[in-house]
Amino acid sequence: MLLFWSILTVCCFVATSLPSETSKFDFVMKELDSLRHDFQVKYERLEAENTNLKRELASVKSKRLLLGNTNAGSETTIGFYARRRQNGVLGVQQTIEFDHVHENHGNGYDPRHGHFIAPISGLYEFSTTILAGSDNGIHCEMVKNGQNIGQLVAARHYSTSTLNVVIYLNVGDMVWVRHFTATPQQLFASDYSTFSGFLISV
């Protein structure tokens, strides 16, 4: 009889203690999940702050480099103006390379690829003019890092269209002009189609 009561007591103890231990385990796991989530959020926030600091540092270095190449007391000068020499038919999203460069202060414009690459962060203004060929109109767009920031259409043969854009760029951001429609269209260049831009303020 004593043995029976002893076994019964042990069984009751185990039965009452198991849920408690399970609850503690669940509580600990929930706390670990919460800590893991908080750590991930803080880590992502620090990564974003680190990326922004790197951009700001690169911008400061670029400003110092540019200012070091100018006369004392003068302001940073960044600006370019280029025209396209050759006529031609443009394919889908074909970049227009304005290869006849007149000005390129700060060396931000690359005539080989038609891209302007921001040497420093700041507010910029860009302008482009296109001239349609003799056969039909032409539809183009200006893009920042591949994303549309403006469109222009020269609706009939030998007509022009101009687009002006003001936009903030970070160091390394790229701006260029490309053909917009899926149908090939003729661009009349001969130095009539142009692309220009300059830094307004930092």
N, C-alpha and C positions, 0 to 999 in steps of 0.2 A: 504493500500500500504506500509506504514511504517512497519507494522507487517510482511509483506511478505519479505521485504528486511532484516529485523532483523533475521528471520528464515533462510534465504538464507546465511547470513553472518555466523551464528552459524554452519550451516551444512558445509560450506567451511572450517571453522576453525578446526572442528572435522576431516574432511576428510584429511586435510593437516597435522594435528598433530599426527594422529594414526600411520602412517608409521614411523615417527620420533621416537615415543616412542617404537615401535617394534624394530627398529634398535638399540636403546640404550639397550634394553633388550637382544637382540642377542649378542651385543658387550660384555655386562657384563657376559653373560653365557660363551662366548668363553674365556674370561679372566679367569673365574673360572675354566674352563676345563684345560686351560694352566697351571694355578697355581697348580691344583690337579695333573697333570702329572709331573710337576717339583718336587713336594713334594714326589710323589711316587718313582721317580728315585733317589732322594737324600736319601730317606728312605732305599731303597734297597741297595744303595751303603754303607750307614752307617751300615746296618745289616751285609754285607759282611766283612767290615772292623772289626766289632765287633767280628765276628766269627774267623777271622784270628788272632786278638789280643788274644782271648781266647786260641787258639791253641798255640801261641807263649808263653803265660804265663804258660800253662800246660807243655810245653817243658822245659822252664826255671826251673820250680819247680821240674820236674823230674830229670833234670841235677844236680840241687843242692842236691836232695835227694841221687842220685847215687854217686856224688862226696863226700857227707858227709859220705858215707859208705866205702870210699876208703882211702888209706893213703895220707897224704899231698903231693902235687906235682905230684901224679900219674894221668893218664888220665882216662876218663870214659871207662869202659870195658863192652861191650855188645856182647855176642856171645853164640851160642849153637851148639851142635852136638848130634844127636840122630839116632838110628837105629831101624828098625822094627823087632820084634822077630817072629811073627806068619805069616805063609803062609795063603793064602786065595783067594777066588774069589771076585773080586770087581764089584759092581753094577754101575749103571749110576751115574756119578759125585760123587761117594763115596769118602769121605776124607780118605787119608791114615794117620793113626795114628802111628807115629814113637815113640814107647813107651819106648825104651831102651835108656835113656838119659845119656850121658857121661859128657857133660858140659852144663851149663845154666846160664852164668854170666849175671846179670841184670834181671833174671827171666822173660824174654820175651817169652820163648817157653812154651806152655801148652801141655804136653804129653797126657792129657785126651782127647783132641779134635784135636790134630795135628796142632794147629795154633800157629804162631808167632805173637805177638802183640807188635808193636813198643812202647817201654817205653819213647823214646825221638825222636824228628825229626832229620833226617840225611840221609846220603847216605849209603845204605846197600848192601852187596853182599850175595846171597843165592845160594846154590848148592844142587841138589838132584840126587841120583843114584837109578835106579830101575833094578831089575832082573826079567826077564820073567820066568814063570813056565815051566813045561815040555810039556804042550799041545800046546801052541801057543805063539805068541808075546803079548805085552801089550803096551797100549798107555795112557800116563798120561800128565797132565799139571800142571804148577804152576800158582797160581792166587793171585791177590792182591784185597782184598775186593770183591772177587767173579768174578773179571775180569781177563781174560787170559793174562799172561805176558810171557808165554813160554811153549813149548811142547817138549816131548821126547818120542821116540818109541824104545822099545827093540823088534826087528822085528822077532825073532825066539826063540825057547825054550832055556832056560838057557843062554840067551844073556843079556848084560847090556847096559844101556844108561844113559848118564849124561847130566844134564842141569845146566848152570851157568847163573845167572841173577844179574845185578847191577841196583838198582832202589832207588829213593828217597821216603822216607816214612814220613808222619806226625804222630804225637802222636796218638796212637789208631788204625792206619792202620794195617790190618791183611794180612799175607801171609801164604799160605799152599799149599799142593800138593794133587791132587785128580785124580781119574780115568777119562778118557776123553770120550771114545766111549760109544755108547748105548748098545753094546753087552758085557755081562759079560766076564771078562778076569782074568786069574790067575796071582797073584803076588807071586813071590818066595821071601820070606823075610829071615828068619833065620839069621838076622843081616847083610845081604848083601845089602839090600835096606836102603838108608840113606837119611837124611835131615839135612842141616846145614846152618848157616848164622851168619853174624857178622856186626857190625857197622864199616864203613870205616872212616867217618868224620861227624861232625855236622855243 
